[in-house]
Amino acid sequence: MVAKHQNALQAQKEDHAMDTMVVMLPQLGPTVKAMALKEAGFSVDDAAHMLQMFQSQNSERLVAIQRVCV
């Protein structure tokens, strides 16, 4: 019963984190956000910082990828 409650709380935390990431970084896809959140232990601030750093360090490559995908 306790484990079930813990799982429900974790699911709520993950859902809230994803909702916040959607608002903070709408240009990124859900898979990227989910991976960053998981890597950051569902810390929204850490995940957002990690993604922003990645974007700034790889801006030229990301622009090239976006051109190919469009």
C-alpha positions in Angstrom: 0.0 0.0 0.0 2.8 2.4 0.8 4.6 1.5 -2.4 1.5 2.2 -4.4 1.2 5.6 -2.7 4.9 6.4 -3.4 4.4 5.4 -7.1 1.4 7.7 -7.4 3.3 10.6 -5.8 6.2 10.0 -8.2 3.9 9.9 -11.2 2.4 13.2 -10.1 5.9 14.7 -9.7 6.8 13.5 -13.2 3.6 14.9 -14.7 4.1 18.3 -13.1 7.7 18.4 -14.2 6.8 17.7 -17.8 4.0 20.3 -17.7 6.5 22.9 -16.5 9.0 21.9 -19.1 6.4 22.3 -21.9 5.9 25.9 -20.7 9.6 26.6 -20.3 10.9 25.0 -23.5 8.0 24.7 -26.0 10.3 24.4 -29.0 11.6 21.0 -27.8 9.8 17.7 -28.3 8.4 15.6 -25.5 10.9 12.8 -25.8 13.9 15.2 -25.4 12.2 16.8 -22.3 11.4 13.4 -20.8 15.0 12.2 -21.3 16.4 15.4 -19.7 14.0 15.2 -16.8 14.9 11.5 -16.1 18.6 12.4 -16.3 18.1 15.2 -13.9 16.1 13.2 -11.4 13.0 15.1 -12.4 14.5 18.4 -11.3 12.9 20.9 -13.7 15.6 23.6 -13.1 18.4 21.1 -13.7 16.8 19.6 -16.8 16.1 23.0 -18.3 19.6 24.2 -17.6 21.0 21.0 -19.2 18.9 21.5 -22.3 19.7 25.2 -22.6 23.4 24.4 -22.4 23.1 21.7 -25.0 21.3 24.1 -27.3 23.8 26.9 -26.9 26.8 24.5 -27.5 25.3 22.8 -30.5 23.3 25.6 -32.2 24.9 25.2 -35.6 24.3 21.5 -35.6 20.7 21.9 -34.5 20.0 24.5 -37.2 21.4 22.1 -39.8 19.2 19.3 -38.5 16.1 21.5 -38.6 16.8 22.4 -42.2 16.9 18.7 -43.2 13.8 17.9 -41.3 11.7 20.7 -42.8 
